Structures are given as C-alpha cells and as structure tokens.
Amino acid sequence: MTVMRIFGALLALSASLNMTSANAAQDADDTLTSVKESIRQSTPAIQIQRDAPKYPRTELQRGREAWVHVTYCIDESGSIQNVSVLDSIGNDNFDEAAVKTVRNWKYEPAIQNGKPAWQSRNEVYIMFALEQEDLGASRKFIRQFKKLSAYIKNNDLQAADELFWQIYETKNLSLYELGKLWAQRVRYEALVGDYYKLNMALKRATASHGSWIEPESYVQLLKARTQVEVHLGKYDRALHSFRDLAKAAGDEAAEVVALRPTIDRLQSMIVGETVMQINAEVRPRGDCQMCNDSWDFTPVRPDFTITNIKGTLDSLDMRCDNKRFEAKVAESVDWHIPDDWGKCHIQVYGEPGTTFNVLMLPDGAS
C-alpha cells in the first residue's frame, strides 16, 4: 500500500469521529468583577536567567548536531523542578547537557490569585547546532540517503531499516541531515503500518517548526501528522498540528481545505455528549536513552477514566498550567481536572506492551 493510500485511509477513518431579580443581577456583577480581578492577578512565570546550553565536548569534536525535547516545572520560588526528557535525536551526552541547562534557568514565579504558584506545563526544544552558512548534506550522506530511498521505494524494508540506523548512528550528522533522515523514516513507517512509530517519525521530522527541512516537505509532513494524531486519539496534538499546517501553508491551501472537515467534526465531538474512547499502548522509548517507557496525552475534556488495562501501569504524572499531580494508576477511577489547574499534559508510565483504554467523559459525567 502506498503512503498516499495509507494517509487517505486515515482521513476516512477520522471522519467516523437569565437573571430576573435585582439581587441576582448584583450577584452576577460581583462574580464578574471577582473573575476579572482573578484574571488580572494571574500571570505566567517570567524568565530572568536563561544560560545557553553547553555543547558536549565529545559531540563538538565529532561535529554531531541534535535537539532534546525537555519538560519541566517552575515552583513558587521560580526554581526549576522535575526536569525530564520527552524526546531526543541525540544521545546521553546531549540529553544530560540539555537537562543541566534547563535546571540552571531562573524565573519570577507565576502568580495565581495574587500568590506565587507552580507552573508545571512547560516544554522546550534545546538545540545543539554548529555554525553553518546554509543547509546542506555531505556527499556521503547523499549517497546513503539515495540508497535508503531506493530500498523504501522497492519495499525492501529490512534493508531499509538496517541502513537507516546505520546512517543515524553516524557521528557527524547535522540537524538538516537528521531532519531529512526522519522524513524518510516516515515513508518507511507508513509502509510498515505501525502508527505509533509513524507518529514518532513525524514528530521528529517536523520538530522545531520544520527549521531543518524544506517548506514543501514540512507542509506534507504536517498534513500526515495531523491525520495520524487524530487516528491515535492525540486530539489536542492534532489540533495544534492543524494550526501549524494552516500557518505554514495558508488557510486556503489544498492540504488545509482537505483536512478542515475532519477537524470540524473532531471539535464538535469534543464538546458533544458522547464518550470518546482512545486506545492506548505503552511503548519503549528506543533510541531516546533518557526517556521513560510511557504513553502521553493532553486531555481535551476535564473528566476521564482509564479502563481495560492489559499488562502493568505504574503511575500517572499530570503536569498542568498551575499544578503538578502524581498518582498510582487505578482502573475505572474517574479523574477530574479542576478548572484552576489549567490545561494538563499527562504521562502514563508502565511496562512496554501494556494496552488500555482512556475514556474522555462528557462534561459533568465524573
């Protein structure tokens, strides 16, 4: 099956997704004034110290470039807490340097209701890039890349997989070469049909808003990424990817117009009354050495429950705009995210291969 047919199938699949008294009026005015005052007093954390990352010496000597996707919390004093790696196309040297960099940052703390508060949903890409005049690839990379492309075109997937990792482990790859390589991995994973791995390849190929790939490729990859994220139940991510697509291609671009009905149906479903079921699976993080085995999502509704666990789930790490919460995972327990926590990103940790369902419940169901 061709890549375009697979993406077409994904698109088809995603489609199946008054006060009357004076006292009451005064109460409403008082409430509105209170809400406005609360909003006025709530401000995000402000960074006051941001040291540049220190390039790992061994990787600098090798000429290797990389990025590391890091999540962290900012406590009531403005200090950094709970730094962890979400994804990386480097190695331990880059990951450790990125984590150390973020830990040394300083902030004026967030303010909520007039008091210092945690700000727990923070993500950043730490880039390790050498000075280069323009984007380009070495002759050796070009030769290997063409060979890899031919393997994929001829459906020789075993040879393609082996050559991909051989190239990926090359010591002096640039961010441009890594971007091209992961874009080619998208073609491979589309043929294999593993949507989790396809999603990872798409995220890596489009990282840092497509800084390291050609604009035309970025648009096509964003279109595919949106479709795959809808298919996997990564609904918040899909909405973000679609907005990035519209920004990159324009609101009237063919890719945007083709996906808009799917996004409209998704948004209607989110505010609807039906239960939204997501089929989830914990996957090993593979080449990301400092990433824990997990499944992650950003709830599009404040109420959800985890059911039908087959395997072992260990814990749940909920990082919200104004709160961080950890707990053991228990089946069929209804979770509710309070409004004042803000939007949350959740990592569910467990043994690789564990499958489960996440039920996004209608408003007020939990």
C-alpha positions as a printed Julia matrix, in Angstrom:
366×3 Matrix{Float64}:
   0.0    0.0    0.0
   1.4    3.41  -0.93
   1.99   6.19   1.57
  -0.75   8.31  -0.01
  -3.26   5.45   0.23
  -2.42   4.94   3.91
  -2.9    8.64   4.64
  -6.14   8.61   2.63
  -7.39   5.71   4.74
  -6.53   7.67   7.9
  -8.59  10.6    6.7
 -11.59   8.37   6.06
 -11.21   6.71   9.47
 -11.03  10.03  11.34
 -14.35  11.14   9.83
 -16.09   8.37  11.92
 -15.17  10.76  14.86
 -31.27  34.58  32.8
 -31.5   36.56  35.98
 -34.6   38.48  36.74
 -34.22  40.0   40.26
 -32.1   43.0   41.22
 -30.22  40.9   43.82
 -29.41  38.24  41.25
 -28.15  40.89  38.83
 -25.92  42.35  41.55
 -24.59  38.88  42.38
 -23.72  38.35  38.73
 -21.9   41.69  38.6
 -19.96  40.85  41.75
 -19.0   37.45  40.33
 -17.84  39.01  37.06
 -15.77  41.57  38.96
 -14.2   38.78  41.02
 -13.33  36.76  37.9
 -11.78  39.81  36.22
  -9.74  40.54  39.35
  -8.55  36.92  39.49
  -7.52  37.04  35.83
  -5.72  40.33  36.42
  -3.76  38.79  39.28
  -2.87  35.6   37.37
   0.31  35.92  35.34
   2.68  33.33  33.87
   6.23  32.87  35.11
   8.79  35.29  33.65
  12.27  34.04  32.82
  15.07  36.1   34.36
  18.05  33.81  33.65
  18.5   31.65  30.57
  22.01  30.33  30.07
  22.82  28.85  26.69
  23.41  25.09  26.57
  26.98  23.92  26.85
  27.87  21.81  23.83
  29.13  18.36  24.89
  32.85  18.32  24.09
  32.91  14.87  22.52
  29.96  15.69  20.25
  31.51  19.02  19.28
  34.66  17.18  18.2
  32.55  14.76  16.18
  30.57  17.55  14.53
  27.29  16.0   15.62
  24.17  18.17  16.0
  20.98  17.36  17.91
  17.89  18.61  19.68
  16.42  17.5   23.02
  12.72  17.99  23.89
  12.54  18.77  27.63
   9.65  19.23  30.05
  10.0   20.96  33.43
   8.14  22.63  36.29
   8.63  26.06  37.86
   7.89  26.17  41.6
   6.62  29.03  43.81
  10.13  30.43  44.19
  10.85  30.44  40.44
  13.24  27.47  40.66
  13.21  24.59  38.19
  11.86  21.21  39.31
  11.07  17.82  37.77
  13.13  18.13  34.57
  12.78  15.19  32.2
  13.36  14.35  28.55
  10.29  13.82  26.35
  12.22  13.0   23.18
  15.66  13.41  21.67
  17.58  12.77  18.46
  20.9   12.99  20.24
  22.41  10.65  22.81
  23.1   10.66  26.55
  25.69  13.41  26.17
  23.17  15.77  24.59
  20.35  14.72  26.92
  22.41  15.34  30.05
  23.61  18.72  28.74
  20.03  19.77  27.96
  18.71  18.74  31.38
  21.6   20.55  33.12
  20.91  23.67  31.06
  17.24  23.83  31.99
  17.91  23.14  35.67
  20.06  26.3   35.82
  17.33  28.62  34.48
  15.63  31.08  36.85
  12.14  32.6   36.76
   9.96  35.07  38.54
   7.23  32.66  39.66
   3.76  32.52  38.18
   1.06  34.41  40.09
  -2.38  32.93  40.66
  -4.99  34.75  42.74
  -2.31  37.14  43.91
   0.05  34.44  45.23
   3.11  32.64  43.78
   2.1   29.36  42.14
   3.6   26.39  40.36
   3.69  26.46  36.56
   4.07  22.83  35.64
   3.31  22.52  31.91
   6.5   23.79  30.3
   8.26  22.32  27.27
  11.26  23.45  25.27
  13.49  22.2   22.48
  17.16  22.6   23.38
  19.08  22.9   20.12
  22.71  21.94  19.64
  23.76  23.38  16.28
  27.11  24.34  14.84
  27.68  27.48  12.8
  26.89  26.78   9.15
  26.45  29.12   6.21
  23.48  27.25   4.81
  21.57  23.99   4.98
  23.26  21.13   3.23
  24.33  17.5    3.34
  27.65  15.75   2.91
  28.36  13.68  -0.19
  28.49  10.53   1.93
  25.07  11.29   3.41
  23.59  11.97  -0.02
  24.85   8.6   -1.34
  23.45   6.73   1.66
  20.19   8.69   1.55
  19.59   7.8   -2.09
  20.25   4.15  -1.3
  17.81   4.28   1.61
  15.18   5.9   -0.6
  15.58   3.15  -3.18
  15.15   0.42  -0.56
  11.92   2.02   0.64
  10.66   2.55  -2.91
  11.29  -1.13  -3.7
   9.65  -2.19  -0.42
  12.89  -3.79   0.84
  12.01  -2.87   4.41
  14.59  -4.98   6.24
  17.45  -3.46   4.27
  15.92   0.0    4.71
  15.66  -0.41   8.49
  19.25  -1.6    8.82
  20.61   1.21   6.65
  18.53   3.84   8.48
  20.05   3.0   11.86
  23.5    2.75  10.32
  23.15   6.3    8.97
  21.51   7.56  12.17
  24.46   6.4   14.27
  26.92   8.36  12.12
  28.89  10.65  14.39
  28.78  13.92  12.43
  25.18  14.27  11.25
  23.8   17.81  11.02
  20.29  18.83  12.04
  19.44  19.2    8.35
  20.58  15.65   7.66
  18.72  14.34  10.7
  15.55  16.09   9.54
  15.85  14.57   6.07
  16.55  11.17   7.59
  13.46  11.2    9.83
  11.32  12.42   6.94
  12.46   9.31   5.06
  11.64   7.24   8.13
   8.07   8.49   7.79
   7.84   6.73   4.42
   9.21   3.54   5.96
   6.82   3.52   8.94
   3.85   4.27   6.67
   4.62   1.09   4.73
   5.12  -0.95   7.91
   1.81   0.34   9.26
   2.85   0.94  12.88
   1.06   4.2   13.68
   2.86   4.77  16.99
   6.25   4.64  15.3
   4.89   6.63  12.37
   3.76   9.33  14.8
   7.22   9.45  16.4
   8.88   9.77  13.0
   6.5   12.57  12.02
   7.16  14.46  15.27
  10.91  14.19  14.79
  10.75  15.2   11.13
   8.68  18.32  11.94
  10.45  19.3   15.19
  11.26  22.95  15.85
   8.57  24.06  13.38
  10.36  22.48  10.42
  13.52  24.58  10.8
  15.67  21.89   9.21
  13.58  20.73   6.24
  12.26  22.32   3.07
   8.92  24.21   3.4
   7.15  21.95   0.89
   8.13  18.81   2.79
   7.14  20.43   6.09
   3.61  21.08   4.82
   3.11  17.49   3.62
   4.52  16.08   6.86
   2.21  18.31   8.95
  -0.78  17.09   6.96
   0.19  13.48   7.63
   0.97  14.22  11.27
  -2.49  15.73  11.81
  -4.14  12.64  10.33
  -2.08  10.2   12.37
  -2.68  12.1   15.62
  -6.44  12.03  15.0
  -6.22   8.29  14.37
  -4.26   7.7   17.61
  -6.55   9.87  19.75
  -3.91  12.55  20.23
  -6.64  15.09  19.7
  -5.02  18.13  21.3
  -1.83  17.48  19.34
  -3.85  17.08  16.14
  -5.48  20.47  16.65
  -2.06  22.04  17.18
  -0.62  20.32  14.11
  -3.54  21.53  12.01
  -2.99  25.1   13.2
   0.71  24.78  12.33
  -0.29  23.46   8.91
  -2.64  26.38   8.27
   0.09  28.81   9.37
   2.71  27.21   7.14
   0.56  26.64   4.04
  -2.2   29.25   4.34
  -5.87  28.84   5.24
  -6.89  28.18   1.65
  -4.15  25.67   0.79
  -5.37  22.34  -0.6
  -3.9   20.43   2.37
  -5.77  22.63   4.85
  -9.06  22.54   2.95
  -8.88  18.73   2.73
  -8.45  18.34   6.5
 -10.82  21.04   7.71
 -13.97  18.81   7.7
 -12.14  16.26   9.87
 -11.03  18.95  12.32
 -14.54  20.44  12.42
 -16.0   17.02  13.26
 -13.36  16.5   15.94
 -14.13  19.82  17.59
 -17.85  19.06  17.52
 -17.18  15.68  19.1
 -15.09  17.23  21.89
 -17.96  19.48  23.02
 -20.57  16.75  22.44
 -22.24  14.35  24.86
 -20.75  11.05  23.71
 -17.89   9.24  25.45
 -14.66   9.46  23.45
 -12.58   6.27  23.64
  -8.84   6.29  22.99
  -6.94   3.01  22.55
  -3.52   3.4   24.18
  -0.33   1.37  24.45
   2.89   1.89  26.41
   5.84   1.77  24.05
   9.57   1.53  24.79
  11.33   4.8   24.0
  14.01   3.08  21.94
  16.89   5.33  20.97
  15.86   8.08  23.44
  18.02   6.85  26.3
  16.73   9.23  28.99
  13.05   8.81  28.09
  10.88   6.55  30.24
   8.55   3.96  28.74
   5.18   5.68  28.63
   2.11   6.83  26.77
   1.21  10.51  26.85
  -1.76  12.71  26.02
  -3.28  16.12  26.67
  -6.93  15.68  27.68
  -9.42  17.64  25.61
 -12.03  17.22  28.37
 -11.55  17.66  32.14
 -13.07  14.25  33.0
 -11.54  10.91  32.02
 -11.06   7.36  33.23
  -8.61   4.54  32.43
 -10.1    1.08  31.8
  -9.4   -2.33  30.29
  -5.74  -2.48  31.39
  -3.9   -5.46  29.9
  -0.44  -5.5   31.44
   1.04  -3.24  34.09
   0.64   0.51  34.51
   2.73   2.08  37.24
   1.99   5.76  37.64
   0.44   8.87  36.17
   2.29  12.2   36.0
  -0.09  15.12  35.38
   1.63  18.43  34.6
  -0.84  21.3   34.38
  -0.52  25.04  33.92
  -0.92  25.62  37.67
  -0.48  22.2   39.28
   1.58  19.01  39.21
  -0.03  15.78  40.38
   1.31  12.22  40.6
  -0.62   9.08  41.45
  -0.73   5.33  41.02
  -2.87   4.22  38.12
  -6.1    2.56  39.19
  -8.59   1.08  36.75
 -12.06   2.63  36.37
 -11.3    5.59  38.65
 -12.85   8.8   37.36
 -10.36  11.66  37.14
 -11.44  15.3   37.12
  -9.13  18.2   36.27
 -10.27  21.34  38.18
 -10.63  24.48  36.09
  -7.99  26.35  38.1
  -5.36  23.74  37.21
  -5.48  24.85  33.57
  -4.55  22.6   30.67
  -2.67  19.4   31.58
  -0.23  17.08  29.87
  -0.24  13.52  31.19
   2.37  10.77  31.02
   1.19   7.25  31.87
   4.13   5.0   32.79
   4.14   1.23  32.67
   5.61  -1.89  31.13
   6.09  -1.76  27.34
   3.29  -3.58  25.55
   0.65  -2.7   28.15
  -2.6   -1.69  26.46
  -5.54   0.21  27.94
  -8.43   2.49  27.08
  -8.84   6.14  28.04
 -12.45   7.27  28.15
 -12.94  11.02  27.79
 -16.22  11.67  29.61
 -18.82  14.32  28.79
 -18.89  17.44  30.95
 -20.08  16.64  34.49
 -20.12  12.85  33.99
 -17.45  12.15  36.6
